[in-house]
Amino acid sequence: MKIIGLKEIKEAPGDWSEVFDYRIDLDELKEQVSKYQHFEKFIVIGNGGSITSFESYYRALWPKKEFFILSSMEPRLIKEVREKFEKDKTLIIVISKSGFNLGPIEILLGFLDYPAILVITNKHAGALREIAEKRGYPIIEHPEIGGRFSGATATAIVPAILAGFNSEEILSGIYAGYQRKDEAYTFATELLNLETSGTEEIFLPIYNYYLMGSLNLIVQLMHESVCKNGKGQTFYGAFSPVAQHHTNQRFFGG
């Protein structure tokens, strides 16, 4: 069994400058979003990394307005959401990096009679951009950064502003985290050495209701970044202490 050291991890190839160096123009974004502050309710439409960062913010913090994060095109669910979120009080926020993902498009079709804005990248024409142009939906651009790494971009910050969260503090915390690279390298080293020694599963029992919103983000970050092509661990999670009666005992007791 080969034990990997911190030096080897630090020297591994990879350029993350597009994520670590990016800084949003928060004043400009607030100006763009200010015209939608009068809405009382919001429906955020998206899939995967487009919504997982905001989902973690929304669950952990205290929203001042009502939101629903919608990633399913189930007709019954769309019907129930429409009944609860009146069109004269609700803004649809569609988030998609490429603008080609069929999921958000299909969901949006169930809300074409609602006011909407789109948050998409500027490099893609995409079906969503065509829909926006034909229907007159405003577009807010976000950078060409992978969804699961976009917690400090318009993807997550637009709905965060509208939810009444302190976006300055959110961004400050993220930027402070960027400086703690040594801890990240150490964590990566531990995971790699666990994998080398045969540990293929990581179980995350979360004991705080308000942190459960981060579970999807954690799982996606790992599975789509370093746990691919037969490498890395499989990450699981469950809300505790109730998980102690089922999944905890399965992992730790057989």
C-alpha positions in Angstrom: 0.0 0.0 0.0 1.5 3.3 -1.1 0.9 6.2 1.3 0.6 9.5 -0.5 2.0 12.6 1.1 0.8 16.2 1.3 3.7 17.3 -1.1 2.5 14.9 -3.8 -1.1 16.1 -3.6 0.0 19.7 -3.8 2.1 19.0 -6.9 -0.6 17.1 -8.7 -1.6 18.8 -12.0 -4.7 21.0 -12.2 -5.6 24.6 -12.7 -8.4 26.0 -10.6 -7.8 29.6 -11.2 -11.1 30.1 -13.0 -12.8 29.3 -9.7 -10.5 30.8 -7.1 -9.7 34.0 -9.0 -13.3 34.8 -10.0 -14.9 37.7 -8.1 -18.5 38.7 -8.8 -19.5 42.4 -9.2 -22.0 42.4 -6.3 -23.1 46.0 -6.7 -23.9 45.5 -10.3 -25.7 42.2 -9.6 -27.8 43.9 -6.8 -28.7 46.6 -9.3 -29.9 44.0 -11.8 -31.9 42.1 -9.1 -33.4 45.2 -7.4 -36.3 45.4 -9.9 -37.6 42.0 -8.7 -37.6 42.7 -5.0 -41.3 43.4 -5.0 -42.2 39.8 -5.6 -43.3 37.9 -2.5 -42.6 34.4 -3.7 -40.0 32.7 -6.0 -39.7 29.4 -7.8 -36.1 28.4 -8.6 -35.9 26.0 -11.5 -32.7 24.1 -12.2 -30.9 20.8 -11.9 -27.8 19.6 -10.1 -25.0 22.2 -9.6 -27.2 25.0 -10.8 -29.2 24.8 -7.6 -27.3 22.9 -5.0 -25.4 25.9 -3.6 -28.5 28.0 -3.2 -30.2 25.0 -1.7 -27.6 24.8 1.0 -27.9 28.6 1.7 -31.6 28.4 1.7 -31.8 25.6 4.3 -29.0 27.0 6.5 -30.1 30.7 6.6 -33.4 32.4 7.3 -35.2 33.5 4.1 -37.4 36.6 4.3 -39.6 35.4 1.4 -41.1 32.1 0.3 -39.1 30.0 -2.2 -39.6 26.6 -3.8 -36.6 24.9 -5.5 -38.1 22.9 -8.4 -36.0 20.3 -10.2 -38.7 17.8 -11.1 -41.1 18.0 -14.0 -43.7 15.8 -12.4 -47.2 17.1 -13.4 -48.7 16.7 -10.0 -45.9 18.6 -8.3 -46.0 21.4 -10.8 -49.8 21.6 -10.3 -49.4 21.8 -6.5 -46.6 24.4 -6.8 -48.8 26.5 -9.1 -51.6 26.4 -6.6 -49.4 27.6 -3.7 -47.4 30.2 -5.7 -49.8 32.7 -7.3 -48.6 34.1 -10.6 -49.2 37.7 -9.6 -47.0 37.3 -6.5 -44.3 34.9 -7.9 -41.2 35.2 -10.0 -39.7 32.2 -11.8 -35.9 32.0 -11.7 -34.5 29.5 -14.3 -30.9 28.6 -13.8 -28.9 26.7 -16.4 -25.3 26.8 -17.5 -25.7 25.6 -21.1 -29.3 26.6 -21.7 -29.7 23.2 -23.5 -30.7 21.0 -20.5 -34.1 19.7 -21.2 -35.1 19.4 -17.5 -35.4 23.1 -16.7 -36.9 23.8 -20.2 -39.7 21.2 -19.6 -40.4 22.6 -16.1 -40.5 26.2 -17.4 -43.2 25.1 -19.9 -45.5 24.6 -17.0 -45.1 28.3 -15.9 -45.1 30.2 -19.2 -47.9 32.4 -17.9 -45.6 33.6 -14.9 -43.0 36.4 -15.0 -39.5 34.9 -15.2 -35.8 35.7 -15.4 -33.0 33.4 -16.6 -29.5 33.0 -15.2 -27.4 31.4 -18.0 -23.9 31.7 -19.4 -23.2 34.1 -22.2 -21.3 31.7 -24.4 -24.2 29.5 -25.2 -27.0 30.3 -27.6 -29.1 27.4 -26.2 -32.8 26.7 -26.3 -33.4 28.6 -23.1 -31.8 31.8 -24.5 -34.0 31.5 -27.6 -37.1 31.1 -25.4 -36.0 34.1 -23.3 -35.6 36.2 -26.4 -38.9 35.2 -27.9 -40.8 35.8 -24.7 -38.9 38.8 -23.5 -37.5 37.2 -20.3 -34.6 39.2 -18.8 -31.2 37.3 -18.8 -28.6 37.6 -16.0 -25.3 36.2 -17.2 -23.1 34.0 -15.0 -19.5 32.9 -15.8 -18.3 29.8 -17.4 -17.8 28.0 -14.1 -19.0 24.5 -13.5 -22.3 24.4 -11.5 -21.0 22.6 -8.5 -18.3 25.3 -8.1 -20.6 28.2 -8.7 -21.7 29.1 -5.2 -20.0 32.5 -5.5 -21.6 33.4 -8.9 -25.0 34.7 -10.0 -26.2 31.1 -10.0 -26.5 31.1 -6.2 -26.2 34.8 -5.4 -29.2 36.0 -7.4 -31.7 33.9 -5.5 -29.7 34.6 -2.3 -30.2 38.3 -2.7 -33.9 37.9 -3.4 -34.2 35.7 -0.3 -32.8 38.5 1.8 -29.6 36.8 2.7 -26.5 38.8 3.5 -24.7 38.1 0.2 -21.6 40.1 1.4 -21.1 37.6 4.3 -21.7 34.6 2.0 -19.1 35.7 -0.4 -16.7 36.7 2.3 -16.9 33.2 3.8 -16.3 31.6 0.4 -13.3 33.8 -0.3 -11.9 33.1 3.1 -12.3 29.4 2.4 -10.2 29.8 -0.8 -7.3 30.8 1.3 -7.3 27.6 3.4 -5.8 25.5 0.7 -3.5 23.6 3.0 -6.5 22.2 4.9 -8.0 21.2 1.6 -4.8 19.4 0.5 -4.7 17.6 3.8 -8.2 16.4 3.5 -7.6 15.2 -0.1 -4.5 13.3 1.1 -6.5 11.6 3.8 -9.3 10.6 1.4 -6.7 9.2 -1.1 -4.9 7.2 1.5 -8.2 5.8 2.8 -9.1 4.7 -0.8 -5.7 3.1 -1.2 -6.2 1.2 2.0 -9.6 -0.1 0.8 -12.1 2.4 2.2 -14.6 2.9 -0.6 -17.6 4.4 1.2 -17.9 7.6 3.2 -21.1 8.0 5.3 -22.2 11.5 6.3 -24.8 11.5 9.1 -25.8 15.1 9.5 -27.1 16.1 12.9 -28.3 19.6 12.1 -31.6 20.2 10.2 -30.3 23.4 8.8 -27.2 21.8 7.3 -29.0 19.0 5.5 -29.3 21.3 2.5 -25.6 20.9 1.9 -25.8 17.1 1.5 -26.6 17.2 -2.3 -23.8 19.7 -2.8 -21.2 17.6 -1.0 -22.2 14.4 -2.8 -22.2 16.1 -6.2 -18.9 17.9 -5.6 -17.2 14.5 -4.8 -18.9 12.2 -7.3 -18.5 14.6 -10.3 -15.1 15.9 -9.4 -12.7 13.2 -8.1 -14.9 10.1 -7.6 -15.1 9.0 -11.2 -13.9 6.2 -13.5 -13.7 3.7 -10.7 -11.7 6.0 -8.4 -12.5 7.7 -5.1 -15.2 6.9 -2.6 -19.0 6.7 -2.8 -20.5 9.3 -0.5 -23.8 8.7 1.3 -25.7 10.9 3.7 -28.7 10.8 6.0 -30.4 13.0 8.6 -29.6 12.1 12.2 -30.3 11.1 14.9 -33.0 9.1 13.1 -30.3 7.6 10.8 -28.8 5.9 13.8 -31.7 3.4 13.7 -31.1 2.4 10.1 -28.1 3.6 8.0 -25.7 4.2 10.9 -26.2 0.6 12.2 -25.8 -0.7 8.7 -22.5 0.9 8.2 -21.1 0.4 11.7 -22.9 -2.8 12.8 -23.4 -4.8 9.6 
